[in-house]
Amino acid sequence: MQQTKISKSMFYVGSFLAAAVMAITTGCASGGYKLTREYAGFVNQQHIIIRILLYLITGVIFAVTMLVDLVYNNTMDFWEGRVSQGTFEFNKDGKTFVANHEILPGNLKRSTIDVKNKENQLLQKVVIQQLASGEIEVLVDGTTRARVRDILSLPIASMFNSEGRLIEEKVLLFDVPMKTIAAK
């Protein structure tokens, strides 16, 4: 009888840990933690004293919203292939990175990343977009730098130099160069 209770307990603990590992490895890869961000936005709009109290008192609510986002929302985004739409801002090494993810008509996805300096001047703009032809294109400051075609069969990546000239094509999964054209 005692052995059965221990076995059941170990089964439940093991199942929970396996589900947590799966959620962490697949769910957080693409999600935007929308529910958690909305709650944090509400808390951060409060007066400083109320905000501190809310953070202390509602720590459990943050844990629950993160768990729901991690296990359900982010995992669904990942497996359904949805990009978490929205604009996200990150600061690192004195630069601001503004990433805008959007879904265009025809269910085409595009991410635009603006890199700005401390004075909010644009240093670089990177666009990663899905084309109607099924190709994925990377543009840096308006110049095509890479394009991947035949994604569902044998992906081929075309690499371009800063002037937009083709310099190399590679079959991606095998890293076998198809042809290399010297940059002029």
Secondary structure, DSSP 8 states (H G I E B T S, - for coil): -HHHHHHHHHHHHHHHHHHHHHIIIIITTT---HHHHHHHHHHHTS-HHHHHHHHHHTHHHHHHHHHHIIIIIHHHHHHHT----EEEEEEETTEEEEEEEEEETTTEEEEEEEEE-TT--EEEEEEEEE-TTS-EEEEETTEEEEEEE-TTSS-EEEEE-TTS-EEEEEETTTTEEEEE----
